[in-house]
Amino acid sequence: MFPNWQLVLLSLAYIGLLFLIAFLGDKYRYQLAKKGQSLIYALTLGVYCTSWSFLGTTGQASSNFLSHLPIYIGPILLFIFACPFIQRIIRVSLKLNLTSIADLLAARFGKSHNLAIIVTIVALVGTMPYIALQLKAMVYSFQQLQVDQSFNSWHIGLVVSLVLAGFTVLFGIRHIDVTERHPGVMFAIAFESLVKLFAFLAVGLFVCFSLFDSPVDIWRQANANVLLDQQLNVDQMAAMVAMLVIVMAAFLSLPRQFQVMVVELKDQRDTWLSRRVFPIYLLVFAFFAAPLGLAGHLLLADSVPSDAYVLFLPSLADQTWLTLFAFLGAVSAASSMVIISSIALSTMLSNEIVFPLLYRRQKVAQTDYDNFRKRLLNIRKLLALLVIMLGYGVFIMASPDTLSSLGEVAFGAFAQLTPALIAAFYWRRASLMGVYAGILVGFILWMSLNFLPQFGLYS
């Protein structure tokens, strides 16, 4: 446990470092593009691993150490077996200068602007619980480690939201560009991917080989063989397969993943390294989640919430610096997702909804394009702030829940877009009306059965 000033000072120092890295990334963008663009691109894909991966899956694994696997296996299978499909999406998007999943679907179905609007709304609503999840993780991590519980959760959440919005506006929305690339932000996101990876790896190695003799020792002491026999049943396996399908579908349509995987890419040849690095990156989280969950259940049990095992396991051996490193890892995992999602959604909202409305009302012949461009830039900044504050609103209003459930709810929304994405490339007879029907019916069912119950609507 740490005094409030220490946690606040550490958080401010880390945020300041992110600002510096983003500034340097913008300043030396051309040097970085020549020397390390492939590695930066590969690391930015790690934005997929959010606080759900860093904290939530460990909590899941403490009670059911197979339930977290689909979250990691899904993207790995896509990168192994669906790589030609992913490469085709990238190739088409780069050729047409597409800036979002909404642009891509609209372009493949007769340049339908209405379809782009629907996809944007689905993406916005689907991202809200995921942003709320990240804010909750950062607030939750701070509260779990502070000695004096003097800060209310909504206070901490508001400060975190405003700081992330400030970073996004300063470095993520600096100009209106047809490519919508942000080299400074991507450099900072690549750094955050390393921080959360090394933090999770450090805690995993410490628990496996310092608190215990090995992962096998954890397995034996937890009687994991007995648990495995209990969990290997038809119902559990069916649930895992269903979650695997949802994860694979959602991965292809996540706005943040499309942003880093497609929009930020300059040269398709840079994807070669990512196809090797990203699956290994995911395997590290997948491998250590179960030992950390089982170890937390053995040593901490119900003394702390299972989602906090990663934060508290190092403190059992008075490893203060490792605990703080784990705290920074949780902050990195959550903040990177919020930043990239707000950039992606502000682009979608502005390009598909706000800018067309303004352009129709503006008299083109009398337009001062410099002022109009500045106006558009300011609108996009306000939209990024709006996106983050909407996530903060869900964070305030949603009923108390575990980290994993909010992530699962969000994934369900994005999964509604993937059938249309697959049809756009492999089913020439797919009609626009069929795409409308599929997305709207799936989205309405998701809203009524998954999203609204988070607010206690049916309780």
Order of alpha helices (4+ residues) and beta strands (2+ residues): alpha-alpha-alpha-alpha-alpha-alpha-alpha-alpha-alpha-alpha-alpha-alpha-alpha-alpha-alpha-alpha-alpha-alpha-alpha-alpha-alpha-alpha
